[in-house]
């Protein structure tokens, strides 16, 4: 089976790219498999017209709308590898191989949660990455901000825009410079530099765990209602095996047209940037589709292959 484009990943970026390409009358295969990165989140926030919608409902609506475009095919199937070159890619799926003139990578990233007891149980429920996505719902509560490096200390002051009660936890990872310590104090942020031993849970609504406090070395428990942290992230095995150029932070490097270092391969969404969110990913997916469609259409026109 041959397609104009295979879109790998069925989150906001991939769904958006497939929609634009379908409307441009391109033959598209959208592949999605595995657990979505935002599966633990109850709702998607900050997405205009869809604020507060459950992620599964957004995917359902998007797939339903893709059904209006007969040139778009959706498969709940994992893409295992991509070989070949621009104009003639071979995408290996669990069921076999398909050919594609272009490939759009929207596979997201893998979050590597720290091995701190209690984190996994409340990830996405009382532990969040983005205050723009979840800050409104927990405003004015007791926040903990886990800071991974000196460069990220300002984040603890920044989130004061949502609450006056912030404790910055360094988890004993680095020494806090005196000037940075003074800035945190001036911003009304308390500093906790001891290692985190575990998260203390409390009973919450049915099916949900809630955070009570953060236990540090020595046994002290710092009462907190929510925690914000950014875990380490890595590319999926498939993307990592493609030999694409990455930026210094490990994201897939793309140009202004969302083209990767491999001709004919585009990328959009979380795997390309630290600025992650459903709305941003959807916009990036559309941008990649615009660029891909223009390039592909002009190639087909000039070669006389456009029917």
PEKA-V372550 format. One record per residue. RES is the residue in three letters. BURIAL is b if it has 24 or more other ideal C-beta (glycine too) atoms within 12 Angstrom, else e. Layout:
RES/BURIAL  RES/BURIAL
This chain:
UNK/e  UNK/e  UNK/b  UNK/b  UNK/b  UNK/b  UNK/b  UNK/b  UNK/b  UNK/b  UNK/b  UNK/b  UNK/b  UNK/b  UNK/b  UNK/b  UNK/b  UNK/b  UNK/b  UNK/b  UNK/b  UNK/b  UNK/e  UNK/b  UNK/e  UNK/b  UNK/b  UNK/b  UNK/b  UNK/b  UNK/b  UNK/b  UNK/b  UNK/e  UNK/e  UNK/b  UNK/b  UNK/b  UNK/e  UNK/b  UNK/b  UNK/e  UNK/b  UNK/b  UNK/b  UNK/b  UNK/b  UNK/e  UNK/e  UNK/e  UNK/e  UNK/e  UNK/b  UNK/e  UNK/b  UNK/e  UNK/e  UNK/b  UNK/b  UNK/e  UNK/e  UNK/b  UNK/b  UNK/e  UNK/e  UNK/b  UNK/e  UNK/e  UNK/b  UNK/e  UNK/b  UNK/b  UNK/b  UNK/b  UNK/b  UNK/e  UNK/b  UNK/e  UNK/b  UNK/b  UNK/b  UNK/b  UNK/e  UNK/b  UNK/e  UNK/e  UNK/e  UNK/e  UNK/b  UNK/b  UNK/b  UNK/b  UNK/b  UNK/e  UNK/e  UNK/e  UNK/b  UNK/b  UNK/b  UNK/b  UNK/b  UNK/b  UNK/b  UNK/b  UNK/b  UNK/b  UNK/b  UNK/b  UNK/b  UNK/e  UNK/b  UNK/e  UNK/b  UNK/b  UNK/e  UNK/b  UNK/e  UNK/b  UNK/b  UNK/e  UNK/b  UNK/b  UNK/b  UNK/b  UNK/b  UNK/b  UNK/b  UNK/b  UNK/b  UNK/b  UNK/b  UNK/b  UNK/b  UNK/b  UNK/b  UNK/e  UNK/b  UNK/b  UNK/e  UNK/e  UNK/b  UNK/b  UNK/b  UNK/b  UNK/b  UNK/b  UNK/b  UNK/b  UNK/e  UNK/e  UNK/e  UNK/b  UNK/b  UNK/e  UNK/b  UNK/b  UNK/b  UNK/b  UNK/b  UNK/b  UNK/e  UNK/b  UNK/b  UNK/e  UNK/b  UNK/b  UNK/b  UNK/b  UNK/b  UNK/b  UNK/b  UNK/e  UNK/e  UNK/e  UNK/e  UNK/b  UNK/e  UNK/e  UNK/e  UNK/b  UNK/e  UNK/e  UNK/e  UNK/b  UNK/e  UNK/e  UNK/b  UNK/e  UNK/b  UNK/b  UNK/b  UNK/b  UNK/b  UNK/e  UNK/e  UNK/b  UNK/b  UNK/b  UNK/b  UNK/b  UNK/b  UNK/e  UNK/e  UNK/e  UNK/e  UNK/e  UNK/e  UNK/e  UNK/b  UNK/b  UNK/b  UNK/b  UNK/b  UNK/b  UNK/b  UNK/b  UNK/e  UNK/e  UNK/e  UNK/e  UNK/b  UNK/b  UNK/b  UNK/b  UNK/b  UNK/b  UNK/b  UNK/b  UNK/b  UNK/b  UNK/b  UNK/e  UNK/b  UNK/e  UNK/b  UNK/b  UNK/e  UNK/b  UNK/b  UNK/e  UNK/e  UNK/b  UNK/e  UNK/b  UNK/e  UNK/b  UNK/e  UNK/e  UNK/e  UNK/e  UNK/b  UNK/b  UNK/b  UNK/b  UNK/e  UNK/e  UNK/e  UNK/b  UNK/b  UNK/b  UNK/e  UNK/b  UNK/e  UNK/b  UNK/b  UNK/b  UNK/b  UNK/b  UNK/b  UNK/b  UNK/b  UNK/b  UNK/b  UNK/e  UNK/e  UNK/b  UNK/b  UNK/b  UNK/b  UNK/b  UNK/b  UNK/b  UNK/b  UNK/b  UNK/b  UNK/b  UNK/b  UNK/b  UNK/b  UNK/b  UNK/b  UNK/b  UNK/b  UNK/e  UNK/b  UNK/b  UNK/b  UNK/e  UNK/e  UNK/e  UNK/e  UNK/e  UNK/e  UNK/e  UNK/e  UNK/e  UNK/e
